Amino acid sequence: AIRRALQNAGVAAQDLALIALTHWHIDHTGGLRALRRHSRAIVAAHAADAPIIQGTTPPNKPRLTGEGGKFARWLLIKLYQPSKVDRLLADDEIIPVAGGLKVVATPGHTAGHVCYYQPAAGILFAGDALVNRHGELAVSPEGFSDDPVQARASLEALRPLRFDQCYFGHGEPLLARADQRVQDFLDRLAEEDRAEDDAAAGHGDEEAVPTEAVE
């Protein structure tokens, strides 16, 4: 499918210079080994995910329960194919391609999940840091994330970025004023967090017993 997409874009696979991975999950790396056979591209990934991509560390299993969890774990075993990583990436690193591709660390979905920001073109490649569900932004499902709390907090790294277009691992891209859509979503998350904190604080006050009553 990737090779067909390249062909439709007028790009030959053998002309690829770089394959930049957002994270190790098989729906983002499952075609890596085959694509490498048809290109001379180097493969880049964050240092925290590289051992899983290369097969030196076993992959984390989805935390889903029930039949969905069984199927996800079976699929992982079936499709997981280790492949070499040529370049280890770090946060804020600038890859010198296409006018500069900045690495934005957004750990939580996986330990080494990153987004790629292309400021010259106003583009963000969000990977699975965010998903677009029929026009509504959301955080990736918790059952597929190593640390859902961290994944949510990591999204704040996207707030200062300016981009007109945003491309997701899951869902249709946003092609106009994408940064505003993302910032509005982050504001909603922050409001939800404040409401939860306020509710928790109020509940704690109700449960507390005054010292005078104890005495």
Protein Blocks (a to p, Z undefined) as FASTA:
>chain_A
ZZmmmmmnopafklpfbdcdfblbfklmmmmmmmmmmpcbdcdddfklmmmmnopaccdd
dfbehjllmmmmmmmmmmmccdddfbdcdehiacdeehiaaddddehjbmklccdddfkn
opacekjmbcceehiacdddfklpfblmlmmmmmmmmmmpccfbdcdfbdcddfehklmm
mmmmmmmmmmmmmmmmmmmmmmmmmmpccfklmZZ
